[in-house]
Amino acid sequence: MSAVVEARGLVKTYGEIKAVDHVDLTVEAGDVYGYLGPNGAGKTTSLRMLLGLIRPTSGQSRLFGRDPMVDGVRALEGVAGFVEAPRFYPYLSGRKNLELVAALDGGDARTRIDAALDTVDLTSRAKDRVGGYSHGMRQRLGIAGALIRQPRLLLLDEPATGLDPAGMRDMRALIRSLADGGITVLLSSHLMNEVEELCNRVAIIRSGRIVYEGRLDELRASAAGSYLLRTSDDARAAEICASRPGISDLVVAPDGLRLRGDEEAVEALSLELAGAGIALRALVPDAASLEERFFALTEDPVEGAQPAGERELERVA
């Protein structure tokens, strides 16, 4: 198998509750892959099954072609990260905690501690007790612990949750630098702007089911029939748009007019605008934001799933 991560038909039930419902995922080498969904949608349960931490009710997962349920810890070679939140001894220093992590791996892992601390910008606080670290510092220490393993796949579960805006910015910059260094990243998040900024491919999960998997740019472009129109006279153009058959959902926005219509209707509109002496400055397909596409995919009930209203996706400005 060429994929770094493959999941096929993963199911996890707890009694009558189906927490994960036939999840399929494929993460290729070099991806920054966003696993996006509301709290409680099944992201963390999926990740636990991927890593072999819990046994799936049915289905299979592979990490670099190895099944954690069959190959055990061998399947985790080249894999590092954390699910939910990293855990450390609060009464020990950051460096001492990393020394314990390195001791578990053995070999020359201890020699990579300084480089890992430098990468996550914790060198100056390495001698301080972790109990005195901020939440963001503990998250970065968790990534340092993962880097000691020289991972080819870095799995991060909600690494920016609970951080202030500056901490979120720094965490995104860190993840981007690691991806640019050649590490494949599987990033679980419910923060849409984090995923939109970092990821090239995404999966969206709702009520345990995948409702989209693929390239982020293709997802945003999938709002077919949406256009952004800018003219020399947007007020008059809006009047013409409102009267044209086949043109709908007209919105007057600060950056122009947004509308929907098929290609023939939009072509006829452009000719009428030109005939009215209105110059077209732009008439381009309007790619939707990730937030807009998420709600478009999940606003209707998923058959057999719980209503999504109880787990509203967090919006971050």
C-alpha positions in Angstrom: 0.0 0.0 0.0 1.3 3.4 -0.9 -0.9 5.4 1.5 0.5 6.5 4.9 -2.9 5.9 6.5 -5.8 3.9 5.2 -9.0 3.2 7.1 -11.7 1.1 5.5 -15.1 0.6 7.0 -14.2 1.5 10.5 -17.1 1.0 12.9 -17.2 1.4 16.7 -20.3 0.7 18.7 -20.9 1.1 22.4 -24.1 -0.9 23.2 -26.7 0.7 20.9 -24.6 3.8 20.2 -22.7 3.8 17.0 -19.8 6.3 17.7 -18.1 5.7 14.3 -20.0 4.5 11.3 -18.1 3.0 8.4 -15.3 5.6 8.2 -13.0 5.5 5.2 -9.8 7.7 5.2 -6.8 7.8 3.0 -3.7 10.0 3.9 -1.0 10.1 1.3 2.7 10.9 1.9 3.2 14.7 2.1 -0.4 15.5 3.0 -1.5 17.9 5.7 -4.7 16.1 6.2 -7.5 17.8 8.1 -10.0 15.6 10.0 -12.8 18.1 10.7 -15.9 17.8 12.7 -17.9 19.0 15.7 -17.0 17.9 19.2 -18.5 14.4 19.7 -18.6 13.6 16.0 -16.3 10.6 16.3 -12.9 12.1 15.4 -11.0 10.9 18.5 -12.6 7.5 18.5 -11.5 7.1 14.9 -8.0 8.1 15.7 -7.8 5.6 18.6 -8.8 2.9 16.2 -6.2 4.0 13.7 -3.5 3.7 16.3 -4.7 0.4 17.7 -5.6 1.9 21.1 -9.1 0.5 20.8 -10.3 -2.4 18.8 -12.8 -1.6 16.0 -16.2 -3.3 16.1 -15.5 -3.9 12.4 -13.3 -2.6 9.6 -9.5 -2.2 9.3 -6.8 0.4 9.4 -3.3 0.5 8.1 -0.3 2.7 9.0 2.4 2.5 6.3 0.6 -0.8 5.3 0.6 -2.3 8.7 -2.5 -3.2 10.7 -2.1 -2.2 14.4 -4.5 -5.0 15.4 -2.2 -7.6 13.7 1.3 -6.1 13.8 1.0 -4.4 17.2 3.7 -1.8 18.0 5.5 -2.5 14.7 2.6 -0.7 13.0 3.5 2.5 14.9 7.1 2.7 13.6 7.5 6.2 12.1 4.3 7.4 13.8 4.1 9.9 16.7 1.8 12.5 18.1 -1.0 12.5 20.7 -4.7 11.8 21.0 -6.7 14.3 23.0 -3.9 16.0 25.0 -0.2 15.1 25.8 0.4 14.0 29.4 3.5 14.8 31.4 4.7 14.6 35.0 4.0 18.1 36.3 6.6 18.0 39.1 9.5 17.2 36.6 11.1 19.7 34.2 10.3 19.7 30.5 13.7 18.3 29.7 13.4 15.5 32.2 10.0 14.5 30.8 11.5 14.3 27.4 14.4 12.2 28.7 11.8 9.7 29.9 10.2 9.7 26.5 13.5 9.2 24.9 14.3 6.3 27.3 11.2 4.5 26.0 12.5 4.6 22.5 16.1 3.9 23.4 18.9 4.1 20.8 20.1 7.7 20.2 16.7 9.3 20.9 18.2 11.2 23.8 20.5 13.1 21.5 17.5 14.6 19.7 16.1 16.3 22.8 17.9 19.7 22.2 16.8 19.9 18.6 13.2 19.1 19.5 13.1 21.7 22.2 14.5 24.3 19.8 12.0 23.4 17.1 9.0 24.1 19.5 10.8 27.1 21.0 11.0 25.7 24.6 14.8 25.7 25.1 14.7 28.6 27.5 12.0 26.8 29.6 13.4 23.3 29.4 14.6 23.3 33.1 11.3 24.6 34.5 8.7 22.2 35.9 5.9 21.3 33.5 3.4 22.2 36.3 4.3 25.8 35.7 3.8 25.6 31.9 0.9 27.3 30.1 -1.5 25.1 28.1 0.2 26.1 24.9 3.6 25.2 26.2 2.4 21.8 27.2 1.0 21.3 23.7 4.3 22.3 22.2 6.1 20.0 24.6 3.9 17.2 23.4 5.0 17.9 19.8 8.7 17.9 21.0 8.1 14.5 22.5 6.8 13.3 19.2 9.7 14.7 17.3 12.2 12.7 19.3 10.8 9.7 17.5 11.8 11.2 14.1 8.2 10.6 12.8 7.2 10.2 9.2 3.6 10.6 10.3 2.6 13.2 12.9 -0.9 12.7 14.4 -2.3 15.7 16.3 -5.6 15.7 18.0 -7.0 19.2 18.5 -3.5 20.8 19.1 -4.9 24.4 19.2 -7.9 23.8 21.4 -7.8 26.1 24.5 -5.1 28.3 23.1 -5.4 32.1 22.9 -5.2 33.7 19.4 -1.4 34.2 19.6 -1.0 30.6 20.7 -3.1 29.4 17.8 -1.0 31.4 15.4 2.2 30.0 16.8 0.8 26.4 16.7 -0.2 26.8 13.1 3.2 28.1 12.2 4.9 25.2 13.9 2.7 22.6 12.2 3.4 24.3 8.8 7.1 24.2 9.4 7.0 20.5 10.3 5.0 19.7 7.1 7.4 21.8 5.0 10.2 19.6 6.5 8.6 16.5 4.9 6.5 15.1 7.8 3.0 13.9 6.8 0.5 15.4 9.2 -3.0 14.1 10.2 -4.6 17.0 12.0 -7.9 16.4 13.9 -9.7 19.6 14.6 -13.1 21.4 15.0 -11.5 24.8 14.2 -12.3 25.4 10.5 -9.9 28.3 10.0 -7.0 26.1 11.3 -7.8 23.4 8.8 -8.4 25.8 5.9 -5.0 27.5 6.5 -2.9 24.3 6.9 -4.5 21.4 5.0 -4.5 20.3 1.4 -6.9 17.4 1.9 -9.8 17.0 4.4 -12.3 14.6 5.7 -15.5 15.9 7.3 -17.2 13.7 9.9 -20.6 14.2 11.3 -22.4 11.8 13.7 -19.8 9.2 13.1 -20.0 9.3 9.3 -17.8 10.8 6.7 -19.7 13.3 4.6 -16.8 14.5 2.5 -13.3 13.3 1.8 -11.0 14.8 -0.8 -9.0 17.9 -1.7 -9.8 21.1 0.2 -9.7 23.2 -3.0 -12.2 20.9 -4.7 -14.5 21.1 -1.7 -14.5 24.8 -1.8 -15.0 24.9 -5.5 -17.9 22.5 -5.3 -20.5 25.3 -4.8 -21.1 25.2 -8.5 -23.1 28.1 -9.9 -21.9 30.7 -7.5 -20.3 33.9 -8.9 -18.7 37.1 -7.8 -19.6 40.1 -10.0 -17.9 43.5 -9.9 -18.9 46.2 -12.3 -18.5 49.9 -13.0 -22.0 50.5 -11.5 -23.0 47.8 -9.0 -26.2 49.5 -8.0 -27.6 49.4 -11.6 -26.1 45.9 -12.1 -28.0 44.7 -9.1 -31.3 45.9 -10.6 -30.6 44.1 -13.8 -29.6 40.9 -12.0 -32.8 40.9 -9.9 -34.9 41.0 -13.1 -33.0 38.3 -15.1 -34.5 34.8 -15.3 -32.1 32.1 -14.1 -30.3 34.5 -11.7 -31.0 33.9 -8.0 -29.6 34.4 -4.5 -28.4 37.9 -5.3 -26.4 39.4 -2.4 -24.9 42.9 -2.5 -21.6 42.6 -0.7 -18.8 45.1 0.0 -16.6 43.5 -2.6 -19.3 43.2 -5.3 -22.4 41.2 -6.1 -22.8 37.5 -5.3 -25.3 35.5 -7.3 -26.1 32.0 -8.5 -27.0 30.9 -12.0 -26.1 28.4 -14.7 -23.6 29.2 -17.4 -26.2 30.2 -19.9 -28.0 32.6 -17.5 -24.7 34.2 -16.5 -23.6 34.6 -20.1 -26.9 36.3 -21.0 -26.5 38.6 -17.9 -23.1 39.7 -19.0 -24.4 40.6 -22.5 -27.2 42.6 -21.0 -24.9 44.5 -18.6 -22.6 45.4 -21.5 -25.6 46.5 -23.6 -26.6 48.8 -20.7 -23.2 50.4 -20.8 -22.1 48.8 -17.5 -18.5 47.6 -17.7 -17.6 44.2 -16.1 -14.6 44.4 -13.9 -14.9 40.8 -12.7 -17.2 37.9 -13.2 -15.7 34.8 -11.7 -16.8 31.6 -9.9 -17.0 32.3 -6.2 -15.3 29.5 -4.2 -17.1 29.0 -0.9 -15.3 29.1 2.4 -14.7 25.8 4.3 -17.3 27.0 6.8 -19.9 27.5 4.1 -19.3 24.1 2.6 -19.3 22.4 6.0 -22.8 23.7 6.8 -24.0 23.0 3.2 -22.9 19.3 3.7 -24.2 18.9 7.2 -27.3 21.0 7.6 -29.6 18.2 6.5 -30.0 15.2 8.9 -27.8 12.2 8.3 -30.0 9.1 8.1 -29.8 7.1 11.3 -27.6 9.7 13.0 -28.3 12.1 15.9 -29.2 15.7 15.1 -26.2 18.0 14.7 -27.8 20.9 16.6 -26.5 19.5 19.9 -22.9 19.6 18.7 -22.6 23.0 16.9 -19.3 23.3 15.1 -17.2 26.0 16.8 -16.6 29.1 14.6 -13.4 31.0 15.1 -13.0 34.5 13.7 
